[in-house]
């Protein structure tokens, strides 16, 4: 996880107040290789409001790096069955579980606090 304590205190408060939640923040990359960031100086981070996802991170002992389950421009995948049908030939394992219950994509915010998406 990037060191957010280097950011402005007001921004740190906004980030911490939004987590856990359906909010992603684009933060300075201080820890991740270009395999994760694609060479960018930033990395998108979220602490999900989803018990299963947080439990998985706890059991793993750190953050999990992933992408969205939705293909760009496509309708969201909202069930295990849809995920298996769409991605089973592309990934080794699909974790059974439930979605968080949110409708629509997560909000993404930049370092200036402005919503990017």
LINTAGI-V881547 format. One line per field, one symbol per residue. ss: DSSP state (H for helix, E for strand, C for the rest). phi: phi as a letter, one per 30 degrees, with the letter a starting at -180 (. if undefined). A space follows every 10 residues. Layout:
ss: ???
phi: ???
This chain:
ss: CCCHHHCCHH HHHHHHHHCC CCEEEEEECC CCCHHHHCCC CEEEECCCCC HHHHHHHHHH CCCCCCCCCC CCCCCCCCCH HHHHHHHCCC CCCCCCCCCC CCCCCCEEEC CCCCECC
phi: .edddddeed deddddddcd lcbccccddc bcddddciid dbbdbbcdcb eddddddddd jldccacddd deicdddbbe ddddddbddc bdacddlcdd jdcjdddbbc ddiddca
